[in-house]
Amino acid sequence: MRAGVITGVGGALPEQTLTNADLESMMDTSDQWIVERTGIRERRVGGVTSALAVEAGGKALAAAGVDPADIGLLILATTTPDRTVPATSASVSEELGMRCGAFDVNAACAGWVYALVAAQGFVATGVDKVLVIGADTLSRFTDYTDRGTAILFSDGAGASVVEGREGREGSLGLLGWDLGCDGSAESILYCDYGGLIKMEGREVFRRAVRVMVDSSKRSLEMAGVTAHDVDLVIPHQANIRIIESANQRLGIPMEKSSVIIDRIGNSSSATIPLALEAAIAQGRLHDGDVVLFTGFGAGMTWASAVVRWGQT
Ligand code: ACO
């Protein structure tokens, strides 16, 4: 059996910054309320999903030292594709010069972790190198007259190269995972064709904490480790209070989390790989570390993965 290990990570953000002060001039809100209730100070908007995915994917390939032609599969997690048909992964694969299978995954903000777990499955069955991208442009579907959602959402992309390593299954790469979906909760967060995102914020918040905690516990159990063994949590960046509540219930101190929500907001499937990129840039990851990825999104979906960091 082969382990799938992350060998390169890259991120991309659109140039335009939307600050809390900008939002104050657009609606009845305040910087103080947004910072206290969400942890967000500014977010990036105005992106194109495929372009952000190409930029992040290119950076991940360069970081891994992998030629695009050597990638055996592209999985693009997005809930905001460029078009209905074809899949955005088709455009991304062409732009990056790839000649392999490519498909999109829509699991909302849990999408990148869904794709990471799927990549491990493909690596185990013989694909050598998988490019896993999370890219979203929620600003295109955000109602800027609704202060309950406009303050949160943003655009961005994050990518990782996952490569197979012989004989390391269970000791390197993905040690445990949990994917879930509760379709009975789809009405609390949705966007119809041609419409804008509608959300029951309080209900999403309540369920988000519960599913992140339960999903993390299941992944840790499958991995055969405890919350105490976790060196770094890389959570979906939806609301700082959701991250704090989940950490508290798991018994993991906030210092062990990669948090960049203050400057990127909620860019759906992009936030976890972007927070991973930030952790690597800050030198926070070391070989042998136990990393917990956990997220939730519209559906309601959730996904967690426990990874033993390192390449050999
Ligand atoms: N500025 C000022 N006041 C506001 C704002 C705002 N932007 N938004 C709401 N308020 C007011 C409300 O009107 C309410 O006032 P009232 O008490 O007079 O009625 C008060 O603040 C409290 O409102 P709540 O909705 O209870 O505020 P809450 O603390 O729950 O924060 C928020 C709202 C930020 C939306 C929060 O519920 C949240 O983050 N929920 C989770 C959302 C989420 O994570 N979504 C992403 C899912 S992932 C995906 O798939 C995209």
Residues whose N, C-alpha, C, O or C-beta is under 5 A from the ligand:
A	BS01	ACO	D28 T29 S30 W33 R37 T38 A108 C109 R147 G148 I151 G201 R202 V204 F205 A238 N239 F296 G297 A298
